[in-house]
Amino acid sequence: MGRFTIEGGGFRLDGAEFRLLSGAMHYFRVHPDQWPHRLAMMRAMGLNTVETYVPWNLHEPRPGAYRRLDDLDRFLDAAAAADLHAIVRPGPYICAEWENGGLPSWVTGRLRTSDPEFLAHVDRWFDRLLPRVAARQVTRGGNVLMVQVENEYGSYGTDAAYLRHLADAMRAAGIDVPLFTADGPEDHMLTGGSLPGVLATATFGSDPAGALGTLRRHRPDDPMVCMELWIGWFDHWGRPRVTRDPAESAAVLAELLEAGASVNIYMAHGGTNFGTWAGANRDLVTGAYLPTVTSYDYDAPISESGAATEKFRLFREVLTRYNPAPEPPPAPPVLPPAAVPLTESAALLPLLPALAGPPVARPTPPAFEDLGLDHGLVRYRVEVPGPRGPYPLAVDGLRDRAHVYVDGVRVAVLDPAAGGTEHTEVEVSGPATVELLVESFGRVNYGPRMGERKGVTGGIRHERQYLHGVTAEPLRLGDLRFGEGGDVPFRPGAAAAVPAFFRGTATVEEPADTFLALPGWGHGYVWVNGFCLGRYWSIGPQRTLYVPGPLLRSGDNEIVVLELDAAGEPVVELRPEPDLG
């Protein structure tokens, strides 16, 4: 059994002085078979600790229905085997550019407050999660050194009773290692997000002297900790790729450590937003919706595919001044370049009744949440009376993209996700049958507009008149089954029109990493052997999807593409290098 304590303005591990040299890696963004390699890379960079969030919505997709709860256990055990201590940030809110900041889409009540309805959900989740964390604390022979109370709460609210409830719940569940909060180094953030008797830490990416000075004014007796040193950044669809100069990042890290502070590098290894888990932001000035791309490479020192970058080399030079490190493991192998023909297809719209089940009829359009749908597609259908028009057809509160069909013919794509507005119009005459195929992107993960609903959240109007009597067919993409006997009846040849599924077979001798590209294609999703890699989109900046080697097998491998906008040549490319813009 061990002890990790705060004494004399610093940390002690089993009585000896200890400085946290930590790096962030999220177990849920990395294939489990690759955890040992990524953790070994972190140790080789000179780190002694790994930090991870815990995404509530991944583990409790529906109330009381839990899955993959042992992922965190196995990850912490893998970290211990790599000679790394651990910091756990269990939320319930995590931000992390993750769908809805980690909060399940079904959670009700006033989010991130002491509202009893919201806290009842949190308490039930913590009852499942926290005993697992407690069992792996250093005080019980494990490697967990610290546990976070919420996340950057000072950027959101001032409900001290909410933070106190979370801290008390953690103590009641047996968490006896130090608790901490993390906030930006601003007076209002530190006062809104910290708790008396709980270590306060800061999150920032530059000016360590200024940030630590602010933190010290608020907490003169606490150890100085940068809980997130932002050494890169994340990307949004349709915006330029964001990178940070390696030498400048390393200089900030060196300055921080020379000041005597502890650090958690965010991110040491970013990984991937597989499936539909990428979050989104709202521009805090204009309100524009900014969905996050599939890659979470983050311009980190360890790339999305686990490769050492120039930033890794420079960070290792800084960190090993304080902590000796072994040599890095070999880089993961990659497949040679190849072209994979897509030889089969299936049109989506004729399949929707069978895939989605009976349509739901409502007077007004139901949001995704009303349909019990977290992410995917919903086809809304409504009749325009006639004779009349042409008049503008307005879709109010659209989240996030809609293909508009009039009497079976696609006439427009309404696209708030690509920079449009939530009030969108197209001219339609009546009588007519209008269909909207609405696709969701990630829910906002930061700021005052968290918890936004998906789908059509207002109404459908012709001129000023609401159109009533709407049917909806929801399709949860995560539930689709491919392969032999799957849900989609593929036929030889290419579909005459999109949206459609396309399928091909990649034959490999020995599984290895690769990067999948769809030049000339528009927007959609890719599955490899039934696993959803995530979204692709021609507006960039990301141009390839990372395919982890463990998803592949020797021999034939199924690749399925769901194209929603415009299919290119029926071929996908497997490349040895990523293209993230």
ChimeraX attribute file (.defattr): number of C-alpha atoms within 10 A of each C-alpha:
attribute: neighborCount
match mode: 1-to-1
recipient: residues
	/A:1	9
	/A:2	15
	/A:3	17
	/A:4	22
	/A:5	19
	/A:6	17
	/A:7	13
	/A:8	10
	/A:9	12
	/A:10	19
	/A:11	20
	/A:12	16
	/A:13	15
	/A:14	14
	/A:15	12
	/A:16	11
	/A:17	13
	/A:18	16
	/A:19	21
	/A:20	22
	/A:21	22
	/A:22	28
	/A:23	29
	/A:24	24
	/A:25	24
	/A:26	23
	/A:27	22
	/A:28	21
	/A:29	18
	/A:30	21
	/A:31	15
	/A:32	15
	/A:33	12
	/A:34	16
	/A:35	20
	/A:36	15
	/A:37	18
	/A:38	26
	/A:39	27
	/A:40	22
	/A:41	28
	/A:42	29
	/A:43	27
	/A:44	21
	/A:45	29
	/A:46	25
	/A:47	30
	/A:48	24
	/A:49	27
	/A:50	29
	/A:51	29
	/A:52	20
	/A:53	25
	/A:54	21
	/A:55	26
	/A:56	22
	/A:57	24
	/A:58	18
	/A:59	20
	/A:60	18
	/A:61	16
	/A:62	16
	/A:63	13
	/A:64	11
	/A:65	8
	/A:66	15
	/A:67	12
	/A:68	11
	/A:69	14
	/A:70	12
	/A:71	15
	/A:72	20
	/A:73	15
	/A:74	14
	/A:75	20
	/A:76	27
	/A:77	18
	/A:78	17
	/A:79	26
	/A:80	19
	/A:81	14
	/A:82	21
	/A:83	17
	/A:84	24
	/A:85	25
	/A:86	29
	/A:87	25
	/A:88	21
	/A:89	22
	/A:90	23
	/A:91	22
	/A:92	27
	/A:93	27
	/A:94	25
	/A:95	24
	/A:96	19
	/A:97	25
	/A:98	25
	/A:99	31
	/A:100	28
	/A:101	29
	/A:102	26
	/A:103	27
	/A:104	23
	/A:105	22
	/A:106	16
	/A:107	17
	/A:108	14
	/A:109	14
	/A:110	13
	/A:111	16
	/A:112	20
	/A:113	18
	/A:114	19
	/A:115	15
	/A:116	12
	/A:117	14
	/A:118	16
	/A:119	21
	/A:120	15
	/A:121	17
	/A:122	20
	/A:123	16
	/A:124	12
	/A:125	18
	/A:126	20
	/A:127	14
	/A:128	13
	/A:129	19
	/A:130	18
	/A:131	15
	/A:132	17
	/A:133	22
	/A:134	21
	/A:135	17
	/A:136	20
	/A:137	28
	/A:138	22
	/A:139	19
	/A:140	14
	/A:141	12
	/A:142	19
	/A:143	25
	/A:144	29
	/A:145	25
	/A:146	22
	/A:147	26
	/A:148	23
	/A:149	29
	/A:150	23
	/A:151	24
	/A:152	24
	/A:153	25
	/A:154	22
	/A:155	18
	/A:156	15
	/A:157	17
	/A:158	18
	/A:159	16
	/A:160	18
	/A:161	13
	/A:162	18
	/A:163	23
	/A:164	17
	/A:165	15
	/A:166	22
	/A:167	22
	/A:168	13
	/A:169	18
	/A:170	24
	/A:171	15
	/A:172	13
	/A:173	18
	/A:174	15
	/A:175	23
	/A:176	19
	/A:177	19
	/A:178	17
	/A:179	21
	/A:180	21
	/A:181	25
	/A:182	25
	/A:183	27
	/A:184	23
	/A:185	23
	/A:186	17
	/A:187	14
	/A:188	14
	/A:189	20
	/A:190	25
	/A:191	16
	/A:192	20
	/A:193	25
	/A:194	26
	/A:195	19
	/A:196	9
	/A:197	10
	/A:198	16
	/A:199	22
	/A:200	27
	/A:201	28
	/A:202	24
	/A:203	22
	/A:204	18
	/A:205	18
	/A:206	18
	/A:207	12
	/A:208	21
	/A:209	13
	/A:210	11
	/A:211	20
	/A:212	23
	/A:213	15
	/A:214	18
	/A:215	25
	/A:216	17
	/A:217	10
	/A:218	17
	/A:219	18
	/A:220	12
	/A:221	14
	/A:222	20
	/A:223	22
	/A:224	26
	/A:225	25
	/A:226	31
	/A:227	27
	/A:228	23
	/A:229	25
	/A:230	22
	/A:231	26
	/A:232	22
	/A:233	18
	/A:234	19
	/A:235	27
	/A:236	23
	/A:237	22
	/A:238	19
	/A:239	18
	/A:240	13
	/A:241	17
	/A:242	15
	/A:243	14
	/A:244	15
	/A:245	12
	/A:246	20
	/A:247	13
	/A:248	14
	/A:249	19
	/A:250	21
	/A:251	15
	/A:252	19
	/A:253	23
	/A:254	17
	/A:255	16
	/A:256	23
	/A:257	21
	/A:258	11
	/A:259	12
	/A:260	13
	/A:261	18
	/A:262	22
	/A:263	25
	/A:264	23
	/A:265	27
	/A:266	26
	/A:267	27
	/A:268	34
	/A:269	30
	/A:270	28
	/A:271	27
	/A:272	27
	/A:273	24
	/A:274	22
	/A:275	18
	/A:276	23
	/A:277	27
	/A:278	28
	/A:279	26
	/A:280	28
	/A:281	22
	/A:282	19
	/A:283	11
	/A:284	12
	/A:285	6
	/A:286	7
	/A:287	11
	/A:288	17
	/A:289	24
	/A:290	24
	/A:291	29
	/A:292	27
	/A:293	29
	/A:294	29
	/A:295	27
	/A:296	25
	/A:297	24
	/A:298	26
	/A:299	26
	/A:300	30
	/A:301	30
	/A:302	26
	/A:303	22
	/A:304	23
	/A:305	27
	/A:306	23
	/A:307	19
	/A:308	20
	/A:309	15
	/A:310	15
	/A:311	23
	/A:312	22
	/A:313	15
	/A:314	19
	/A:315	24
	/A:316	22
	/A:317	15
	/A:318	19
	/A:319	21
	/A:320	15
	/A:321	12
	/A:322	13
	/A:323	15
	/A:324	15
	/A:325	19
	/A:326	12
	/A:327	12
	/A:328	16
	/A:329	13
	/A:330	11
	/A:331	12
	/A:332	14
	/A:333	15
	/A:334	20
	/A:335	18
	/A:336	13
	/A:337	14
	/A:338	16
	/A:339	13
	/A:340	18
	/A:341	17
	/A:342	23
	/A:343	16
	/A:344	19
	/A:345	24
	/A:346	24
	/A:347	22
	/A:348	19
	/A:349	14
	/A:350	10
	/A:351	14
	/A:352	18
	/A:353	15
	/A:354	12
	/A:355	19
	/A:356	16
	/A:357	11
	/A:358	13
	/A:359	16
	/A:360	14
	/A:361	15
	/A:362	12
	/A:363	12
	/A:364	19
	/A:365	24
	/A:366	22
	/A:367	19
	/A:368	26
	/A:369	16
	/A:370	13
	/A:371	14
	/A:372	13
	/A:373	19
	/A:374	26
	/A:375	24
	/A:376	19
	/A:377	24
	/A:378	27
	/A:379	23
	/A:380	25
	/A:381	20
	/A:382	20
	/A:383	18
	/A:384	21
	/A:385	14
	/A:386	10
	/A:387	10
	/A:388	13
	/A:389	16
	/A:390	13
	/A:391	16
	/A:392	16
	/A:393	23
	/A:394	22
	/A:395	23
	/A:396	17
	/A:397	19
	/A:398	28
	/A:399	29
	/A:400	24
	/A:401	23
	/A:402	27
	/A:403	19
	/A:404	21
	/A:405	18
	/A:406	19
	/A:407	13
	/A:408	12
	/A:409	10
	/A:410	13
	/A:411	14
	/A:412	15
	/A:413	17
	/A:414	24
	/A:415	19
	/A:416	21
	/A:417	24
	/A:418	18
	/A:419	14
	/A:420	14
	/A:421	19
	/A:422	23
	/A:423	14
	/A:424	18
	/A:425	19
	/A:426	16
	/A:427	14
	/A:428	21
	/A:429	18
	/A:430	17
	/A:431	14
	/A:432	18
	/A:433	16
	/A:434	22
	/A:435	23
	/A:436	26
	/A:437	22
	/A:438	25
	/A:439	24
	/A:440	22
	/A:441	25
	/A:442	27
	/A:443	35
	/A:444	27
	/A:445	28
	/A:446	25
	/A:447	16
	/A:448	13
	/A:449	15
	/A:450	19
	/A:451	22
	/A:452	15
	/A:453	20
	/A:454	26
	/A:455	30
	/A:456	25
	/A:457	20
	/A:458	17
	/A:459	20
	/A:460	26
	/A:461	18
	/A:462	23
	/A:463	16
	/A:464	11
	/A:465	11
	/A:466	15
	/A:467	19
	/A:468	16
	/A:469	13
	/A:470	21
	/A:471	21
	/A:472	26
	/A:473	21
	/A:474	25
	/A:475	24
	/A:476	15
	/A:477	18
	/A:478	14
	/A:479	10
	/A:480	14
	/A:481	14
	/A:482	20
	/A:483	16
	/A:484	8
	/A:485	8
	/A:486	11
	/A:487	14
	/A:488	19
	/A:489	15
	/A:490	19
	/A:491	14
	/A:492	12
	/A:493	14
	/A:494	21
	/A:495	19
	/A:496	11
	/A:497	14
	/A:498	17
	/A:499	21
	/A:500	23
	/A:501	24
	/A:502	27
	/A:503	29
	/A:504	21
	/A:505	18
	/A:506	20
	/A:507	16
	/A:508	16
	/A:509	10
	/A:510	13
	/A:511	19
	/A:512	19
	/A:513	22
	/A:514	26
	/A:515	21
	/A:516	26
	/A:517	21
	/A:518	23
	/A:519	15
	/A:520	14
	/A:521	20
	/A:522	16
	/A:523	19
	/A:524	21
	/A:525	19
	/A:526	24
	/A:527	19
	/A:528	21
	/A:529	18
	/A:530	18
	/A:531	19
	/A:532	20
	/A:533	23
	/A:534	21
	/A:535	24
	/A:536	28
	/A:537	21
	/A:538	18
	/A:539	13
	/A:540	19
	/A:541	20
	/A:542	25
	/A:543	19
	/A:544	25
	/A:545	25
	/A:546	25
	/A:547	23
	/A:548	23
	/A:549	20
	/A:550	13
	/A:551	17
	/A:552	21
	/A:553	16
	/A:554	12
	/A:555	12
	/A:556	14
	/A:557	19
	/A:558	18
	/A:559	23
	/A:560	24
	/A:561	25
	/A:562	24
	/A:563	24
	/A:564	20
	/A:565	18
	/A:566	15
	/A:567	25
	/A:568	13
	/A:569	12
	/A:570	21
	/A:571	20
	/A:572	23
	/A:573	17
	/A:574	25
	/A:575	21
	/A:576	16
	/A:577	17
	/A:578	19
	/A:579	16
	/A:580	20
	/A:581	13
